[in-house]
Amino acid sequence: MGLQHEVITIMVIAFGVLFLVAFFAMPWIVQGERRRQRKKAQSGTVGVFDEVFHPEAKNARVMWEAQTELPAPAPTPGDKPDLDGGHITIRLPQQ
């Protein structure tokens, strides 16, 4: 019965330490999340100033975001793939 009592005591202590670590780490985690949200809001504010005072930068940013989100066009059935040493090369039209 002594060994079982020791195991239970160790488990209770381990769960207690784990609970205390989680309890004291929670404000740090919440503060980090708030910091990330503030940074997102600040970057949105800069975007508004770009749109008003430097519209070309805003337009360039919008075009860049659109291009990064678009997938590469699929080849048509009539296109022959360019084989360079066993590798397929996909050429995109220049804009």
Secondary structure as a PSIPRED ss2 file (coil, helix, strand):
# PSIPRED VFORMAT (PSIPRED V4.0)

   1 M C   1.000  0.000  0.000
   2 G H   0.000  1.000  0.000
   3 L H   0.000  1.000  0.000
   4 Q H   0.000  1.000  0.000
   5 H H   0.000  1.000  0.000
   6 E H   0.000  1.000  0.000
   7 V H   0.000  1.000  0.000
   8 I H   0.000  1.000  0.000
   9 T H   0.000  1.000  0.000
  10 I H   0.000  1.000  0.000
  11 M H   0.000  1.000  0.000
  12 V H   0.000  1.000  0.000
  13 I H   0.000  1.000  0.000
  14 A H   0.000  1.000  0.000
  15 F H   0.000  1.000  0.000
  16 G H   0.000  1.000  0.000
  17 V H   0.000  1.000  0.000
  18 L H   0.000  1.000  0.000
  19 F H   0.000  1.000  0.000
  20 L H   0.000  1.000  0.000
  21 V H   0.000  1.000  0.000
  22 A H   0.000  1.000  0.000
  23 F H   0.000  1.000  0.000
  24 F H   0.000  1.000  0.000
  25 A H   0.000  1.000  0.000
  26 M H   0.000  1.000  0.000
  27 P H   0.000  1.000  0.000
  28 W H   0.000  1.000  0.000
  29 I H   0.000  1.000  0.000
  30 V H   0.000  1.000  0.000
  31 Q H   0.000  1.000  0.000
  32 G H   0.000  1.000  0.000
  33 E H   0.000  1.000  0.000
  34 R H   0.000  1.000  0.000
  35 R H   0.000  1.000  0.000
  36 R H   0.000  1.000  0.000
  37 Q H   0.000  1.000  0.000
  38 R H   0.000  1.000  0.000
  39 K H   0.000  1.000  0.000
  40 K H   0.000  1.000  0.000
  41 A H   0.000  1.000  0.000
  42 Q H   0.000  1.000  0.000
  43 S H   0.000  1.000  0.000
  44 G H   0.000  1.000  0.000
  45 T H   0.000  1.000  0.000
  46 V H   0.000  1.000  0.000
  47 G H   0.000  1.000  0.000
  48 V H   0.000  1.000  0.000
  49 F H   0.000  1.000  0.000
  50 D H   0.000  1.000  0.000
  51 E H   0.000  1.000  0.000
  52 V H   0.000  1.000  0.000
  53 F H   0.000  1.000  0.000
  54 H C   1.000  0.000  0.000
  55 P H   0.000  1.000  0.000
  56 E H   0.000  1.000  0.000
  57 A H   0.000  1.000  0.000
  58 K H   0.000  1.000  0.000
  59 N H   0.000  1.000  0.000
  60 A H   0.000  1.000  0.000
  61 R H   0.000  1.000  0.000
  62 V H   0.000  1.000  0.000
  63 M H   0.000  1.000  0.000
  64 W H   0.000  1.000  0.000
  65 E H   0.000  1.000  0.000
  66 A H   0.000  1.000  0.000
  67 Q H   0.000  1.000  0.000
  68 T H   0.000  1.000  0.000
  69 E H   0.000  1.000  0.000
  70 L C   1.000  0.000  0.000
  71 P C   1.000  0.000  0.000
  72 A C   1.000  0.000  0.000
  73 P C   1.000  0.000  0.000
  74 A C   1.000  0.000  0.000
  75 P C   1.000  0.000  0.000
  76 T C   1.000  0.000  0.000
  77 P C   1.000  0.000  0.000
  78 G C   1.000  0.000  0.000
  79 D C   1.000  0.000  0.000
  80 K C   1.000  0.000  0.000
  81 P C   1.000  0.000  0.000
  82 D E   0.000  0.000  1.000
  83 L E   0.000  0.000  1.000
  84 D E   0.000  0.000  1.000
  85 G C   1.000  0.000  0.000
  86 G C   1.000  0.000  0.000
  87 H E   0.000  0.000  1.000
  88 I E   0.000  0.000  1.000
  89 T E   0.000  0.000  1.000
  90 I C   1.000  0.000  0.000
  91 R C   1.000  0.000  0.000
  92 L C   1.000  0.000  0.000
  93 P C   1.000  0.000  0.000
  94 Q C   1.000  0.000  0.000
  95 Q C   1.000  0.000  0.000
